[in-house]
């Protein structure tokens, strides 16, 4: 078991995972600065609470889940105020990215997260099920439904 709190361990985690976590947060938050804030808050929580991991796989899974939860919290707070999330901040916009990633952001969170982990991070269905603590069947269903929705959105964009 590894506990985190030293500068070296935190620096290694930031170097190893921050890019992936930022891309994951960016799939749900349209503002790059908000995505950066969400990822920083995950690392801050890790430092403040001295979380212990069993191994590198557990470490990565925890960081992914924590990031998805933090992003969900931000979006939920925005919806409680009945203000579109995109209107909450004028601090900038997401960097130009492939239109596919932009369309992925428009999907419901459950589908976007699974599609992102599968296609952009290369996780298998079994690995995604473990990361998100859902069944493999649920991952397969979300992949199928997410692909269907994404196809529909892309088709509408072409028309």
C-alpha positions in Angstrom: 0.0 0.0 0.0 1.2 3.4 -0.9 0.2 6.6 0.9 0.5 10.0 -0.8 1.5 13.3 0.7 5.2 13.7 -0.2 6.2 16.1 -2.9 7.7 13.3 -4.9 4.7 11.1 -4.9 2.3 13.9 -5.7 4.6 15.2 -8.5 4.7 11.7 -10.0 0.9 11.5 -9.9 0.4 14.9 -11.5 2.9 14.1 -14.3 1.5 10.7 -14.9 -2.3 11.4 -14.8 -3.0 15.1 -15.1 -3.3 15.0 -18.9 -5.6 12.1 -19.0 -7.8 13.5 -16.2 -7.9 16.9 -17.8 -9.1 15.4 -21.1 -11.7 13.4 -19.2 -13.0 16.4 -17.3 -13.0 18.4 -20.6 -15.5 15.9 -22.1 -18.1 17.1 -19.6 -17.1 20.7 -18.9 -17.0 23.1 -21.8 -14.6 25.5 -20.1 -11.0 24.4 -20.0 -10.3 26.4 -16.8 -13.1 24.7 -15.0 -11.8 21.3 -16.1 -8.4 22.3 -14.8 -9.9 23.3 -11.5 -11.8 20.0 -11.2 -8.6 18.0 -11.7 -6.6 20.3 -9.3 -9.3 19.8 -6.7 -9.0 16.0 -7.0 -5.2 16.2 -6.4 -5.8 18.6 -3.5 -8.2 16.2 -1.9 -5.5 13.4 -2.4 -2.9 15.6 -0.6 -5.2 16.7 2.2 -6.6 13.3 3.0 -3.6 11.1 2.5 -5.5 8.5 0.5 -3.8 5.1 0.4 -3.8 2.9 -2.7 -3.2 -0.9 -3.0 -1.4 -0.6 -6.4 -1.0 1.5 -9.5 -4.3 0.2 -11.0 -6.2 1.2 -7.8 -4.5 4.6 -8.0 -5.6 5.3 -11.6 -9.1 4.0 -11.0 -9.5 6.2 -7.9 -8.3 9.3 -9.8 -10.7 8.6 -12.7 -13.7 8.1 -10.4 -12.8 11.1 -8.3 -12.6 13.3 -11.4 -15.9 12.1 -12.7 -17.5 12.8 -9.4 -16.1 16.3 -9.1 -17.2 17.1 -12.6 -20.7 15.8 -11.8 -20.8 18.0 -8.7 -20.0 21.0 -10.7 -22.7 20.3 -13.3 -25.2 19.4 -10.6 -24.6 22.7 -8.9 -25.1 24.6 -12.1 -28.4 22.7 -12.8 -29.7 23.5 -9.3 -29.3 27.1 -10.1 -31.2 26.5 -13.3 -28.4 28.2 -15.3 -26.8 26.4 -18.2 -23.4 25.3 -17.1 -21.8 27.0 -20.1 -23.2 30.4 -18.9 -21.6 30.2 -15.5 -18.2 31.4 -16.6 -16.7 33.7 -19.1 -13.2 32.6 -18.2 -12.5 31.2 -21.6 -13.5 28.4 -23.9 -12.2 24.9 -24.5 -9.3 24.7 -26.9 -10.0 23.8 -30.5 -10.4 20.0 -30.6 -11.7 17.4 -32.9 -15.4 17.9 -33.6 -16.0 14.3 -32.4 -14.8 15.2 -28.9 -17.0 18.3 -29.0 -20.0 16.2 -29.9 -19.1 13.7 -27.2 -19.5 16.5 -24.7 -23.1 16.9 -25.7 -24.0 13.4 -24.7 -25.4 12.5 -21.3 -22.6 12.0 -18.8 -23.1 8.2 -18.4 -22.5 7.7 -22.1 -19.8 10.3 -22.6 -17.6 8.9 -19.8 -17.8 5.3 -21.1 -17.2 6.3 -24.7 -14.2 8.5 -23.6 -12.6 5.7 -21.5 -13.2 3.2 -24.3 -12.1 5.1 -27.3 -9.7 7.8 -26.1 -8.0 6.0 -23.2 -8.2 2.5 -24.6 -9.8 0.7 -21.7 -11.6 -2.6 -22.2 -15.3 -3.1 -21.2 -14.1 -5.2 -18.3 -11.7 -2.4 -17.1 -14.3 0.3 -17.5 -16.7 -1.8 -15.4 -14.1 -2.0 -12.7 -13.3 1.7 -12.8 -16.9 2.8 -12.6 -18.1 0.0 -10.4 -20.8 -1.1 -12.8 -21.4 -4.4 -14.5 -19.8 -5.2 -17.9 -23.3 -5.5 -19.3 -24.1 -1.9 -18.2 -20.8 -0.7 -19.9 -21.8 -2.5 -23.1 -25.3 -1.0 -23.0 -23.9 2.5 -22.4 -21.4 2.1 -25.2 -24.2 1.0 -27.6 -26.6 3.7 -26.6 -23.8 6.3 -26.6 -22.7 5.3 -30.1 -26.3 5.5 -31.3 -26.8 9.0 -29.9 -23.5 10.1 -31.2 -24.3 8.8 -34.7 -27.7 10.6 -34.6 -26.0 13.9 -33.6 -23.3 13.6 -36.3 -26.0 12.8 -38.9 -28.0 15.9 -37.9 -24.8 18.0 -38.1 -24.3 16.9 -41.7 -27.9 17.7 -42.7 
